[in-house]
Amino acid sequence: MAVPDPHALNGHRADREAVTAALAAELADVVYALQVRPDARFVYLSRSIEDLLGYTPEDFYNDPAIGRGIVHPEDRPHFRVDLRSSASDTREFVARFIARDGRTVWTEHRARQVKYDDGQVVLYGAMRNVTEHRSAEAALVDEREQYRLISEHSQDVVLRSDAENRVEWASPSVTTVLGWTPESLIGREIPDIVHPDDVRAGYHAQQALLRGESQYAEGEARFITPTGEWRWMRVIGRVVMAPDGSLAGTVVELRDIQAEMATRAELEREIDHDALTGLAKRGLTLGRVQTALDRPDREGLALMCASVDGLVLINEAYTHTAGDRVLTVVAERLIQAVGDISRLGRVAGSEFLIVVDDVFTPEDVAARALELLAAARGPVLIGTHEIEVSISIGVARPDGGDAAELVRDATTAMRQASAKGHDRWEYLDAERANASRSRLAVQTSLRQALNEDHIRPWFQPVVNLSDSSLAGFEALVRWEGADGEVLEPSQFFDAAERSYLVTTLDRVILRRALDTLVDAESHLSLATNVSAPTLADAGFFAYVVDELERTGVSPSRLNLEVTETSLVDVSPAVRSGMRDLAALGITWWVDDFGTGYSSISHLRDLPVGGLKLDRSFTMGVASGDQRSIRVSQGLAGLARGLALRTVAEGVQGERDAAVLLGQGWTMAQGWYFGRATREMAWHPDPALLA
C-alpha cells in the first residue's frame, strides 16, 4: 500500500484523494490517517465516517477532543496502547466507538504505523462496522470462549486462572511474547512469573475487583522469561465469578511494553539529570545521599561539595557560554576521577556533590580531596584563550542527620574553603582537617624518604639473661632526615600504616638488615618486624626467601615478629606462608604478647616459636606491681610449657633482669643492655659482663 507524505495531510489538502486511493484496496467502510506524534489527531477521514458515527470529518479536524472521546471507556486502555505501539508492521484490532446519537458501534481495524525522519508518526488505517457480527458472535459463544478466540489471534497474551491463581489456559502468543509454551504455564501460579516487587500491587488490584470497586484493573508489571530476563507488560485483568457469587478465576491480558518503558525511563532520566553535564540533579542526588546514609555499613561515608572557583567572573568576562564550557570540562574531569557517575550530582550553578564511601580515616579523606582538586585543576580552552580552572571542596561526615543536613554541612565547609582561597579543601571541623593534613604531609615526606634512601635499620642488642652474652639484634626502623635528625617510629609509623607505606618500610628494613647481618658473627640472630598489611601481602613470603638466597644468610638466623592483632584473622594463604617459612628454619615470634587480642589458639595453630613480653609488663615488674609480676610469671610458664623461646622487652635495670630470669625468661632487650645504634655492634657496660 502506497504511503502518502503526512505533511500533506493537514487540514483540507487536495491530496486526500491520494490517501483514499492508497487505502481503497482495504474495501472498508472508513479510511483514515491518524497522526500519533507529536500530538494525537486525525489528519484525514473519509466521508463515510458520517454514516458510521454521525460525525463529519470536519468535526474531528476542528475539535481533536472528539477523536479521543468517541472511544468506549472500556476500550480506551487497549486503544491507547495500540496508538503508542512502536511496531511498524500491519496490525489488526477491534474497538468500540460511541456514535453521536449514543449508539455503541463495534469497529474492526487494519492499520499500519509509519515513522518519518522529522519525528512524526502517522497511523494509516481502515475500519469497518462489525457491530452485527459481534452481536451474533456473542449469542453463539460464552465469555470464556470469546477470550480464547480473541487471544489465539492476538499479539497480546491472555492468561486464565482459577480461584487459586493457577493458570488454566494460556494463549499461544505467550510463546512469542514471553518465551513460555502454554503447556509449561498450566498449573503454575501467576505470581510465580511476576517480579517480586510487582506482586503486591497485583494482589491489591485483585482485591479491589472482588470488592466491586471496578470492572477491571489495569497496571504494569515485570514478567520473567525462561532465560531469566524480565519484560515489562501492561496488565489488564478482571475476575470471573461463579453462579453462586464465589470467585471462579481471573482473566489477565498482557501487552508487551518493554520499548515503551525504555522510552519512559529515558524521559525520566532527562527530568532527573542536568542537560549540560549529564549528572544527576539535586533531587536525585539527595535521594542517593539518603540511600547511602541508610546503609548499615556507612563507616567510610563522606560527602564532598565542590564548587568551580571564580565562575561568576568567567561568566562576566567570557559570557555564560564560556562558563558552561568550564562546568562541562570540570564535570568530565570529576567523573574521570571518581569513576562512577552515580556518585556525582550537580546541585547548583557551580556546585557538585560527590559521595564517597571508602574513606575510613581523616587521612583517607585528605587524600581523596587532594586527588579531586588535582583532577579538576588545569586549563580550559575558550576560543583562543586558556582559562586556568580550579575548584574548592568542602567535606562533611554523617552526624545523625538526614541527607539535606549532610549536604548543608558539606556546602558550608566548601564555602569556608572558598573564602580562604582557591584550589583548596576544608573539613567542616577545622581541627580534624589540620590533623589529617599533618598526617598526609608525613605520608608525602615518607614516600620521598623511601625514594631517597633515608629509611634505615638501627640495631638493638638482644642478650641472654643467664650470662649476659649477646644473642642477636632486633632491626628497628629509623628515618634519617637530610638535616641529620633521626625520627623514631612513634613519629611516623601510624601514618605509614594508614597509607600502606608500611609494607614498603618492612621490606626495606628486612633487606638492609640482612645485608648487615652477612658480616656479623654466624651465631647471632636477627629479628625484624612484620606489620599486619605486610603479613597479608601475597608476595611477602617469596620476598623473604629471595632475600635470604641473595644474601646467603641461614634462615635459622632470622626471626620474624608479628603482633597479636595481626594474627586475629589470618587467611589460609597466610597460614600456609608462615608454615613454609618456619619449615625453612625461620622463627616466628609474637611481639608485645599480652597487650593485644590474646588467644592461646594462635600458639597452637600457627608455627609460633617465641614470645616477647611487652615493655608495659616489664615496667610493672620493675615497679613491684603484683599483677604485672603474676602475668609475667604466668606467660613465662606458658612459654616454657609450649617449648617457646622468650624475650622480655624494655629491661632498664639489673633488678628487672634478675626477676625476669627467675621467672623463666631466657632473653631480654632494653636500655640496660644497650640502645639501638646505626651499626650492628654491641658495646656493653663492663659491669654487665662481670
C-alpha positions in Angstrom: 0.0 0.0 0.0 1.5 3.4 -1.0 2.0 5.7 1.9 1.4 9.5 1.3 3.5 12.2 3.0 2.0 13.1 6.4 2.9 16.7 5.8 0.3 16.8 3.1 -2.4 15.6 5.4 -3.1 18.7 7.5 -6.4 20.5 7.1 -8.3 20.1 3.8 -5.4 19.4 1.5 -6.3 18.4 -2.1 -4.3 15.2 -2.0 -6.7 13.5 0.3 -7.7 11.6 -2.8 -4.2 10.1 -2.8 -4.9 8.7 0.7 -8.2 7.4 -0.4 -6.7 5.7 -3.3 -4.0 4.2 -1.3 -6.5 2.8 1.2 -9.3 1.9 -1.1 -8.0 -1.6 -1.5 -9.0 -2.3 2.1 -12.6 -2.2 1.0 -13.6 -0.8 4.4 -16.4 1.5 5.5 -13.9 4.2 6.6 -10.3 5.0 5.8 -8.2 7.3 8.0 -4.8 8.8 8.8 -4.2 9.4 12.5 -1.2 11.5 13.5 0.1 9.8 16.7 3.1 12.0 17.3 3.7 14.8 18.2 0.0 15.0 19.0 -2.9 12.6 18.5 -5.3 13.9 16.0 -7.0 12.7 12.8 -5.5 14.3 9.7 -7.7 12.5 7.2 -11.1 10.7 7.4 -13.2 9.5 4.6 -16.8 10.9 4.3 -18.2 7.5 5.3 -17.4 8.3 8.9 -20.6 10.4 9.0 -22.7 7.3 8.1 -20.9 5.2 10.7 -20.8 7.5 13.7 -22.8 10.6 12.8 -19.8 13.0 12.8 -18.3 14.7 9.8 -14.6 14.7 9.0 -14.6 18.4 9.8 -15.8 17.7 13.3 -12.7 15.8 14.0 -10.4 18.3 12.3 -11.7 21.2 14.2 -12.0 19.5 17.6 -9.4 16.8 18.2 -11.1 16.1 21.5 -13.9 14.3 19.6 -11.5 11.7 18.4 -10.4 10.9 21.9 -13.9 11.0 23.3 -15.6 8.5 20.9 -13.6 5.5 22.2 -15.7 3.3 24.5 -14.4 3.7 28.1 -13.6 0.0 28.5 -11.6 0.0 25.3 -9.5 3.1 25.9 -6.6 1.3 27.6 -6.3 -1.0 24.6 -6.7 1.8 22.1 -4.0 3.9 23.8 -1.6 1.0 23.8 -2.3 0.5 20.1 -1.5 4.1 19.3 1.7 4.1 21.4 3.0 0.8 19.9 6.3 1.1 18.1 5.6 -1.7 15.7 5.7 -0.7 12.1 4.0 -3.8 10.6 0.3 -4.1 9.8 -1.8 -4.7 12.9 -5.4 -5.6 13.5 -7.5 -4.7 16.4 -11.1 -4.2 17.5 -12.5 -1.1 19.3 -15.9 0.2 20.3 -16.9 3.8 19.4 -19.7 5.9 20.8 -21.7 7.4 18.0 -23.1 11.0 18.1 -26.6 9.5 19.0 -25.1 7.4 21.8 -25.0 4.1 20.0 -22.1 1.7 20.6 -20.5 0.7 17.3 -18.1 -2.2 17.1 -15.3 -1.5 14.6 -12.6 -3.7 13.2 -9.3 -2.0 12.3 -6.4 -2.9 10.0 -3.7 -0.3 10.3 0.0 0.4 9.8 2.1 2.9 11.7 4.8 4.8 9.9 7.6 6.8 11.5 9.1 9.7 9.5 12.6 11.3 9.7 11.2 14.5 11.2 9.8 12.7 14.2 6.1 12.5 13.0 4.3 9.2 13.5 1.2 8.5 11.4 -1.2 5.6 11.7 -2.8 4.7 8.4 -5.8 2.5 8.8 -9.1 1.2 7.6 -12.1 0.3 9.8 -15.4 -1.4 9.1 -18.6 -1.7 11.1 -18.7 -5.2 12.7 -21.5 -4.5 15.2 -23.9 -7.1 13.8 -21.1 -9.7 13.6 -20.1 -9.1 17.2 -23.7 -9.4 18.4 -24.2 -12.6 16.6 -20.9 -13.9 17.9 -21.8 -13.0 21.5 -25.0 -15.0 21.1 -23.1 -18.1 20.0 -20.2 -18.4 22.4 -19.8 -17.8 26.1 -17.5 -15.3 27.7 -14.5 -17.6 28.1 -14.7 -18.9 24.6 -14.6 -15.3 23.4 -11.4 -14.7 25.3 -9.9 -17.9 23.7 -10.8 -17.0 20.2 -9.6 -13.4 20.5 -6.4 -14.4 22.3 -5.4 -17.1 19.8 -5.4 -14.5 17.0 -3.9 -11.6 19.0 -0.3 -10.5 19.7 -1.3 -9.9 23.3 -1.1 -12.7 25.9 -4.2 -13.9 27.7 -3.9 -16.0 30.9 -7.0 -17.6 32.5 -6.5 -18.7 36.1 -8.6 -20.5 38.7 -9.6 -19.1 42.1 -6.1 -20.1 43.4 -4.4 -18.0 40.7 -3.2 -21.2 39.0 -3.1 -20.9 35.2 -5.8 -23.0 33.5 -5.2 -21.8 30.0 -2.6 -19.6 28.2 -2.9 -18.1 24.7 -0.4 -19.4 22.1 1.0 -15.8 21.8 2.7 -16.4 25.2 5.5 -18.2 23.4 6.2 -15.2 21.1 5.9 -12.6 23.8 7.4 -14.2 26.8 9.1 -17.4 25.6 6.9 -19.8 27.6 4.9 -22.6 25.9 1.2 -22.6 27.0 1.7 -26.1 28.4 4.6 -25.0 30.6 2.4 -22.5 32.5 -0.6 -24.7 33.2 -0.8 -25.3 36.9 1.7 -22.5 37.8 0.5 -19.6 40.0 0.7 -16.3 38.1 2.7 -14.6 40.9 5.5 -17.2 40.3 6.3 -15.5 37.0 5.8 -11.9 38.2 8.7 -9.8 39.6 8.6 -9.9 43.5 8.4 -6.1 43.6 5.2 -6.1 41.5 3.3 -9.0 43.1 1.8 -6.9 45.9 0.3 -4.3 43.5 -1.4 -7.2 41.6 -2.8 -8.6 44.8 -4.3 -5.3 45.8 -5.8 -4.8 42.4 -7.5 -8.2 42.5 -8.9 -7.5 45.9 -10.3 -4.2 44.6 -12.1 -6.1 41.8 -13.5 -8.6 44.3 -14.9 -5.7 46.3 -16.7 -4.4 43.2 -14.8 -1.2 43.1 -14.2 -1.5 39.3 -14.9 -3.9 36.5 -11.3 -4.4 35.5 -7.9 -3.5 36.8 -5.0 -2.1 34.8 -1.4 -1.7 35.7 2.2 -2.5 34.7 4.4 -5.4 35.9 7.5 -7.3 35.0 7.2 -10.9 33.9 10.1 -13.4 33.7 11.1 -15.3 30.6 12.6 -18.8 30.6 16.0 -17.3 30.2 15.7 -15.2 33.3 15.0 -11.9 31.5 12.4 -9.5 33.0 10.0 -7.9 30.5 7.6 -5.1 31.2 3.9 -5.9 30.4 0.8 -3.8 30.6 -1.7 -5.9 32.6 -5.5 -5.7 32.3 -7.3 -8.2 34.4 -10.8 -8.9 35.6 -12.3 -11.5 37.8 -14.8 -14.2 36.8 -17.5 -15.0 39.3 -19.2 -18.4 39.7 -23.1 -18.6 39.6 -23.1 -18.8 43.4 -21.2 -15.5 43.7 -17.8 -17.0 44.6 -14.6 -16.3 42.8 -14.2 -18.6 39.8 -11.0 -17.2 38.5 -9.2 -14.4 36.7 -8.7 -13.4 33.1 -5.5 -11.4 32.6 -4.4 -9.7 29.3 -0.7 -8.9 28.9 0.8 -6.5 26.3 4.5 -6.1 25.8 5.5 -2.5 26.7 9.3 -3.1 27.1 10.1 -0.5 24.4 7.6 2.0 25.9 9.2 1.5 29.4 12.7 2.1 27.9 11.4 5.3 26.4 9.8 6.4 29.6 13.0 5.6 31.5 14.9 7.9 29.1 12.4 10.7 29.6 12.6 10.3 33.4 16.4 10.4 33.1 16.1 13.7 31.2 13.9 15.0 34.0 16.3 13.9 36.8 19.6 14.8 35.1 21.3 18.0 34.2 21.2 18.7 30.4 24.6 20.4 30.5 26.7 17.9 32.3 24.6 14.7 32.3 24.9 14.5 36.1 22.0 13.9 38.5 20.1 17.0 39.6 19.6 18.0 43.2 16.5 15.8 43.9 18.0 12.6 42.6 21.4 13.3 44.3 19.7 13.9 47.6 17.9 10.6 47.3 21.3 8.8 46.6 22.9 10.5 49.6 20.0 9.4 51.8 20.3 5.8 50.4 24.0 5.9 51.4 23.1 7.2 54.8 20.5 4.5 55.4 23.0 1.7 54.8 24.3 0.0 58.0 27.9 -0.1 56.6 28.4 3.6 56.3 31.6 3.8 58.3 33.6 5.1 55.4 31.0 7.5 54.1 31.7 11.2 53.5 30.1 13.9 51.3 32.2 16.4 49.3 30.8 19.6 47.9 32.9 21.0 45.1 32.5 24.5 43.5 34.2 25.9 40.5 36.4 28.8 41.6 35.6 32.2 40.1 32.7 31.0 37.8 30.9 34.4 38.1 34.0 36.2 36.9 34.3 33.8 34.0 30.7 34.4 33.0 31.2 38.1 33.2 34.5 38.1 31.3 33.8 35.5 28.6 29.9 35.1 28.6 27.8 32.3 30.1 28.6 30.1 27.2 32.2 30.0 28.4 31.0 29.3 31.9 29.0 26.4 30.6 32.1 25.1 28.8 34.1 25.3 32.1 31.4 23.5 34.0 31.2 20.7 31.4 35.0 20.2 31.5 35.1 20.2 35.3 32.3 17.6 35.3 34.1 15.4 32.9 37.3 15.6 35.0 35.4 14.7 38.2 33.7 11.8 36.5 37.0 10.5 35.3 38.5 10.9 38.8 35.6 9.3 40.7 35.0 6.5 38.1 31.2 6.2 38.9 28.9 8.8 37.6 26.2 7.8 40.0 28.3 9.2 42.9 28.2 12.7 41.4 25.5 15.3 41.1 25.2 18.9 40.0 23.1 20.7 42.7 23.5 24.4 41.9 25.1 26.6 39.3 28.7 25.9 40.1 28.4 23.2 42.7 28.8 19.5 42.5 28.3 16.8 45.2 30.5 13.7 45.4 29.5 10.7 47.5 32.5 8.7 48.7 32.2 5.6 50.9 35.7 4.3 51.3 37.4 7.0 53.4 37.7 5.5 56.9 40.3 7.9 58.3 40.9 11.6 58.1 44.0 10.8 56.1 41.8 8.9 53.6 39.6 12.0 53.3 42.5 14.3 52.8 44.0 12.1 50.1 40.7 11.8 48.2 40.1 15.6 48.4 43.6 16.3 47.1 43.0 13.8 44.3 39.8 15.6 43.2 41.5 19.0 43.4 44.3 17.8 41.2 41.8 16.2 38.8 39.8 19.4 38.3 42.8 21.6 38.1 44.1 22.7 34.7 43.5 25.0 31.7 40.2 25.1 29.7 40.3 26.5 26.2 37.7 29.2 25.5 38.1 30.3 21.9 41.7 31.3 21.7 42.1 31.9 25.4 43.1 29.4 28.1 41.5 29.8 31.4 43.1 28.2 34.5 40.4 26.3 36.3 40.3 25.0 39.9 37.7 24.0 42.5 37.2 24.4 46.2 35.9 21.4 48.2 34.1 21.1 51.5 33.9 17.7 53.3 31.3 16.6 55.8 30.8 13.3 57.7 27.4 11.9 58.8 26.4 13.0 62.2 23.0 11.6 62.8 21.1 13.9 60.4 19.5 13.3 57.0 20.7 13.9 53.5 19.7 17.6 53.5 21.7 18.2 56.7 24.7 16.4 55.3 24.6 18.5 52.1 24.3 21.6 54.2 27.4 20.7 56.2 29.4 19.9 53.1 28.3 23.1 51.4 29.2 25.1 54.5 32.6 23.6 54.5 33.0 24.3 50.8 32.2 28.0 51.4 34.8 28.1 54.2 37.4 26.6 51.8 36.4 29.1 49.0 36.6 32.0 51.4 40.2 31.1 52.3 41.3 31.0 48.6 41.0 28.9 45.5 42.1 25.3 44.9 41.8 24.0 48.5 39.6 21.9 50.7 38.2 22.1 54.2 36.5 19.9 56.8 33.5 21.3 58.5 35.7 20.6 61.6 38.9 22.6 61.1 40.7 20.7 63.8 40.2 17.4 62.0 41.3 18.9 58.8 44.5 20.1 60.4 45.2 16.7 61.9 44.6 14.9 58.6 46.8 17.4 56.7 49.6 16.8 59.1 49.4 13.0 58.7 49.1 13.4 54.9 52.2 15.6 55.0 54.1 12.9 56.9 53.0 10.3 54.3 54.2 12.5 51.5 57.5 13.1 53.1 57.8 9.4 54.0 57.4 8.5 50.3 60.2 10.9 49.4 62.4 9.5 52.2 61.9 6.0 50.9 62.9 7.1 47.4 65.9 9.0 48.7 67.2 6.1 50.9 66.6 7.9 54.2 64.9 4.9 55.8 67.4 2.6 57.6 67.5 -0.2 60.2 69.0 0.5 63.6 70.0 -2.4 65.7 69.2 -3.1 69.4 71.0 -5.9 71.1 69.2 -9.0 72.4 71.0 -10.6 75.4 70.9 -14.0 77.1 69.8 -13.4 80.7 71.7 -16.4 82.0 75.2 -15.0 81.2 74.5 -11.6 79.6 76.1 -12.8 76.4 74.9 -11.4 73.0 72.2 -13.5 71.3 71.5 -11.2 68.4 69.8 -7.9 67.3 66.4 -6.5 66.6 66.3 -4.3 63.5 64.3 -1.1 64.3 63.2 1.3 61.7 64.6 4.9 61.8 64.0 7.8 59.5 67.3 9.7 59.0 66.5 13.2 57.8 68.7 15.2 55.4 69.4 17.6 58.3 70.7 14.8 60.5 67.6 14.5 62.6 66.6 10.9 63.4 62.9 10.1 63.7 61.6 7.1 65.7 58.6 5.0 64.6 56.3 6.9 67.0 56.7 10.0 64.8 55.7 8.4 61.5 54.7 4.7 61.8 50.9 5.5 62.3 50.9 7.5 59.1 52.7 4.7 57.3 50.2 2.1 58.4 47.2 4.2 57.4 48.7 4.6 53.9 50.0 1.1 53.5 53.5 2.5 53.1 54.3 0.2 56.0 54.6 -2.7 53.6 57.4 -0.9 51.8 59.0 0.0 55.1 59.0 -3.6 56.2 60.7 -4.8 53.0 63.3 -2.1 53.1 64.3 -2.8 56.7 64.4 -6.6 56.1 66.6 -6.1 53.1 69.1 -3.7 54.7 69.2 -5.6 57.9 70.1 -8.9 56.1 72.8 -7.0 54.2 74.3 -6.0 57.6 73.9 -9.5 59.1 76.1 -11.0 56.4 79.2 -9.5 58.1 78.1 -10.4 61.7 79.2 -13.4 63.6 77.4 -16.5 62.4 75.8 -17.4 65.8 74.0 -14.0 66.0 70.3 -13.9 65.1 68.3 -11.0 63.6 64.7 -10.1 64.4 62.7 -7.8 62.2 59.0 -6.7 62.4 56.2 -7.7 60.1 53.2 -5.5 60.2 49.6 -6.7 59.6 49.4 -5.3 56.0 52.8 -6.9 55.2 51.7 -10.2 56.6 48.6 -10.1 54.3 50.7 -9.2 51.3 50.7 -12.3 49.0 54.2 -11.6 47.7 55.9 -11.1 51.1 56.8 -14.7 51.8 58.5 -15.2 48.4 60.3 -11.9 49.1 61.8 -13.2 52.3 63.0 -16.4 50.6 64.6 -14.3 47.7 66.4 -12.0 50.2 67.8 -15.0 52.1 69.1 -16.5 48.9 70.5 -13.2 47.7 72.5 -12.6 50.9 73.3 -16.3 51.7 72.0 -15.8 55.3 70.9 -19.0 57.0 67.1 -19.0 57.6 67.7 -20.2 61.2 69.2 -16.8 62.0 66.1 -14.8 61.0 63.3 -14.1 63.5 60.1 -12.5 62.1 58.0 -10.7 64.7 54.2 -10.1 64.4 51.8 -8.6 66.9 48.8 -10.5 68.3 46.4 -8.2 66.4 48.0 -9.3 63.1 47.0 -12.8 63.9 43.4 -12.2 64.7 42.0 -13.3 61.3 44.8 -14.7 59.2 43.7 -16.3 55.9 44.6 -19.9 54.8 47.2 -18.4 52.4 48.9 -16.6 55.3 48.9 -19.7 57.5 50.5 -21.7 54.6 53.1 -19.0 54.0 54.0 -18.9 57.7 54.4 -22.6 57.8 56.6 -22.7 54.7 59.0 -20.1 56.2 59.0 -22.0 59.5 59.9 -25.2 57.6 63.0 -23.4 56.2 64.1 -22.6 59.8 62.8 -19.1 60.2 61.3 -18.5 63.7 58.0 -16.6 64.1 57.7 -14.5 67.3 54.6 -12.9 68.8 55.6 -9.4 69.7 54.1 -7.4 72.6 52.4 -10.5 73.9 49.6 -9.9 76.3 48.6 -6.5 75.1 46.6 -7.4 72.0 43.9 -9.9 71.3 45.4 -12.8 73.3 44.3 -16.2 72.0 46.1 -19.3 73.1 44.8 -20.9 69.9 47.3 -18.8 67.9 50.2 -20.5 69.8 48.6 -23.9 69.0 47.6 -23.4 65.4 50.3 -21.2 64.0 54.1 -22.0 63.7 55.0 -19.7 66.5 58.4 -20.3 68.0 58.8 -17.5 70.5 57.1 -14.9 72.7 58.2 -11.3 73.6 56.9 -9.8 76.8 55.6 -6.3 76.2 57.6 -3.5 77.9 54.5 -2.4 79.9 54.7 -5.7 81.9 58.4 -5.3 82.3 57.9 -1.8 83.7 55.3 -3.2 86.1 57.7 -5.9 87.3 60.3 -3.2 87.9 57.9 -1.1 89.9 56.7 -4.1 92.0 53.2 -4.2 90.6 51.9 -7.6 91.7 49.5 -8.1 88.8 52.3 -7.4 86.3 54.6 -9.8 88.2 52.0 -12.5 88.2 51.1 -12.0 84.5 54.8 -12.0 83.5 55.4 -15.2 85.5 52.3 -16.9 84.0 53.4 -16.1 80.5 56.9 -17.4 81.1 55.3 -20.6 82.4 53.1 -20.8 79.4 56.0 -20.4 77.0 58.1 -23.0 78.9 55.2 -25.5 78.7 54.9 -24.9 74.9 58.7 -25.1 74.4 58.8 -21.5 73.1 61.8 -19.2 73.2 61.3 -16.0 75.2 62.4 -12.3 75.2 61.5 -9.6 77.7 61.4 -6.1 76.2 62.2 -2.8 78.0 64.6 -4.0 80.6 66.1 -0.9 82.3 67.9 -2.3 85.4 69.8 -5.1 87.0 66.9 -5.9 89.3 64.4 -6.2 86.4 66.8 -8.6 84.7 67.2 -10.7 87.8 63.4 -11.0 88.5 62.7 -11.9 84.8 65.4 -14.5 84.8 64.0 -16.0 88.0 60.5 -16.2 86.3 61.9 -18.1 83.4 62.5 -15.5 80.7 65.6 -16.5 78.7 66.5 -13.4 76.8 65.9 -9.7 77.1 66.5 -6.3 75.5 66.3 -2.8 76.7 68.4 0.3 77.6 70.0 -1.7 80.4 71.7 -3.8 77.8 72.1 -1.2 75.1 70.2 1.3 72.9 69.6 0.9 69.2 72.5 2.1 67.0 73.1 2.5 63.3 75.7 -0.3 63.3 75.2 -3.9 64.2 77.7 -3.6 67.1 77.4 -4.1 70.9 79.5 -2.2 73.4 78.2 -3.4 76.8 78.9 -1.9 80.2 81.9 -3.9 81.6 79.9 -4.2 84.8 77.3 -6.1 82.9 79.7 -8.8 82.0 81.5 -9.0 85.3 
